[in-house]
Amino acid sequence: MMSSSSNRATLELSNGVKMPAVGLGTWQATSGDMTTAMHEALSLGYRHFDTAILYENERPIGGVLNYWMEQGRIRRDELFVTTKLPPTGMYPGKVEPYLRKSLENLMLDYVDMYLVHCPNGIKRDEENTAVEDTQVDHVAIWKEMEALVDCGLTKAIGISNFSLEQIASLVKNCRIRPMNLQTELHVYFQQKELVEFCHGHGITVVACSPLGSPGLTAFYSGYGVVKNVPNLLELPLLTEMAKRYDRTAAQIMLRHTVQKGVGVIPKSTSPKRMKENLEVLDFELTTEDMEKLSALDMGTSGQITKWESWTWVENDPSGTPSHHAPQEKKRTSTNKSEETSSTSS
Ligand SMILES: NC(=O)c1ccc[n+]([C@@H]2O[C@H](COP(=O)([O-])OP(=O)(O)OC[C@H]3O[C@@H](n4cnc5c(N)ncnc54)[C@H](OP(=O)(O)O)[C@@H]3O)[C@@H](O)[C@H]2O)c1
């Protein structure tokens, strides 16, 4: 499924489209940062961009992509743009309107891939409070996802944060198989069984938070929440290998994932780190080093950015929920459930 002969390796989706194995993640990148970062990323050679309506940055991303296309510096068919159906869209009749809204934000006629962002929905109860809905009818939603391919609004469809059981059930009950799973994956949380299942069913896998999301501690503190996530980039094995290969710890970690045939979408708005993250296709880890890195897997206890409903953000009385830009919207108080909850994007 993976073609990696050059530093432009791709993963082939079941619709025949080739997706660059390294893309740019954009969660937590605010509008201003995003515009500058997009120009830089395109100049560096990024062609695969991952966003979501929840990230509130589709507009700056679309603005820069359209500017480059208008200038004749890039063609639409050279780009691979992914966005996602939010939990509030997990209801019949809401799927196409949400994609149309994203397309309007991105100023595009179609996206290359539309993903169901998470398996659960968010709905409002009698008191108009946002609550998590774990009873979403995945088959009904998937039929509407398939219709988006039929009418050309997206080339590919997939899922994100779904479990093996949820994917297996969808595979049995679909007309168009999911073409991609986006899921948290890094040395501490390698999801070997899930990846094997997907690859065995022609579903490509893209690792989100492929560096272990080291910016999460700061992200939480922007909401006034104290939560320390482990910094995987400082693991002794990674720093030792980085020295030995004359690479950085981030490059070793990304290479380990890509070498297993899984795509990566590291987020960075720093030109230096964006460049570094793209340069992981021109070297190879030995089998022995691959095994050493694979042995760091901690199973589910290694998960860092676990999906949560984000109803606490939806319920924020102080204004429009700003899911991904804490520096623009600081919460003034915390409560127990926030402190104990995990996150995702
Ligand atoms: N589907 C989902 O539910 C879901 C969940 C999580 C993430 N995602 C997607 O996956 C993308 C990546 O995940 P993520 O943003 O959680 O985390 P990540 O890519 O693992 O880590 C990003 C963090 O690492 C820093 N960084 C980037 N490159 C680095 C390098 N070479 N050396 C040192 N630090 C580096 C970034 O800071 P700087 O910007 O300052 O470089 C940022 O703080 C997201 O942006 C989003 O597009 C999707």
PDBQT file of the ligand as one rigid body, heavy atoms in Angstrom, charges set to zero:
ROOT
HETATM    1  N1  LIG A 401      -8.512  12.961  14.540  1.00  0.00    +0.000 N 
HETATM    2  C1  LIG A 401      -8.241  13.368  15.767  1.00  0.00    +0.000 C 
HETATM    3  O1  LIG A 401      -9.060  13.271  16.699  1.00  0.00    +0.000 OA
HETATM    4  C2  LIG A 401      -6.932  14.011  16.016  1.00  0.00    +0.000 A 
HETATM    5  C3  LIG A 401      -6.393  14.035  17.321  1.00  0.00    +0.000 A 
HETATM    6  C4  LIG A 401      -5.133  14.620  17.519  1.00  0.00    +0.000 A 
HETATM    7  C5  LIG A 401      -4.480  15.172  16.457  1.00  0.00    +0.000 A 
HETATM    8  N2  LIG A 401      -5.023  15.145  15.184  1.00  0.00    +0.000 N 
HETATM    9  C6  LIG A 401      -4.303  15.691  14.015  1.00  0.00    +0.000 C 
HETATM   10  O2  LIG A 401      -2.951  15.256  14.127  1.00  0.00    +0.000 OA
HETATM   11  C7  LIG A 401      -2.111  16.417  14.129  1.00  0.00    +0.000 C 
HETATM   12  C8  LIG A 401      -0.870  16.179  14.963  1.00  0.00    +0.000 C 
HETATM   13  O3  LIG A 401      -1.201  15.873  16.301  1.00  0.00    +0.000 OA
HETATM   14  P1  LIG A 401      -0.932  16.868  17.532  1.00  0.00    +0.000 P 
HETATM   15  O4  LIG A 401      -1.035  18.265  17.048  1.00  0.00    +0.000 OA
HETATM   16  O5  LIG A 401      -1.822  16.406  18.629  1.00  0.00    +0.000 OA
HETATM   17  O6  LIG A 401       0.520  16.521  18.026  1.00  0.00    +0.000 OA
HETATM   18  P2  LIG A 401       1.967  16.205  17.394  1.00  0.00    +0.000 P 
HETATM   19  O7  LIG A 401       1.991  16.460  15.936  1.00  0.00    +0.000 OA
HETATM   20  O8  LIG A 401       2.338  14.882  17.919  1.00  0.00    +0.000 OA
HETATM   21  O9  LIG A 401       2.833  17.288  18.140  1.00  0.00    +0.000 OA
HETATM   22  C9  LIG A 401       2.708  18.656  17.861  1.00  0.00    +0.000 C 
HETATM   23  C10 LIG A 401       3.534  19.419  18.868  1.00  0.00    +0.000 C 
HETATM   24  O10 LIG A 401       4.906  19.071  18.724  1.00  0.00    +0.000 OA
HETATM   25  C11 LIG A 401       5.691  20.207  18.412  1.00  0.00    +0.000 C 
HETATM   26  N3  LIG A 401       6.622  19.789  17.353  1.00  0.00    +0.000 N 
HETATM   27  C12 LIG A 401       6.338  19.590  16.057  1.00  0.00    +0.000 A 
HETATM   28  N4  LIG A 401       7.422  19.139  15.391  1.00  0.00    +0.000 NA
HETATM   29  C13 LIG A 401       8.417  19.062  16.305  1.00  0.00    +0.000 A 
HETATM   30  C14 LIG A 401       9.776  18.689  16.222  1.00  0.00    +0.000 A 
HETATM   31  N5  LIG A 401      10.314  18.309  15.063  1.00  0.00    +0.000 N 
HETATM   32  N6  LIG A 401      10.514  18.731  17.353  1.00  0.00    +0.000 NA
HETATM   33  C15 LIG A 401       9.987  19.133  18.527  1.00  0.00    +0.000 A 
HETATM   34  N7  LIG A 401       8.687  19.504  18.664  1.00  0.00    +0.000 NA
HETATM   35  C16 LIG A 401       7.909  19.474  17.564  1.00  0.00    +0.000 A 
HETATM   36  C17 LIG A 401       4.703  21.260  17.958  1.00  0.00    +0.000 C 
HETATM   37  O11 LIG A 401       5.122  22.565  18.298  1.00  0.00    +0.000 OA
HETATM   38  P3  LIG A 401       5.466  23.699  17.182  1.00  0.00    +0.000 P 
HETATM   39  O12 LIG A 401       4.215  23.962  16.399  1.00  0.00    +0.000 OA
HETATM   40  O13 LIG A 401       5.888  24.843  18.017  1.00  0.00    +0.000 OA
HETATM   41  O14 LIG A 401       6.572  23.124  16.346  1.00  0.00    +0.000 OA
HETATM   42  C18 LIG A 401       3.447  20.896  18.736  1.00  0.00    +0.000 C 
HETATM   43  O15 LIG A 401       3.499  21.445  20.021  1.00  0.00    +0.000 OA
HETATM   44  C19 LIG A 401      -3.031  17.501  14.693  1.00  0.00    +0.000 C 
HETATM   45  O16 LIG A 401      -2.492  18.769  14.477  1.00  0.00    +0.000 OA
HETATM   46  C20 LIG A 401      -4.295  17.202  13.958  1.00  0.00    +0.000 C 
HETATM   47  O17 LIG A 401      -4.210  17.662  12.625  1.00  0.00    +0.000 OA
HETATM   48  C21 LIG A 401      -6.233  14.557  14.967  1.00  0.00    +0.000 A 
ENDROOT
TORSDOF 0
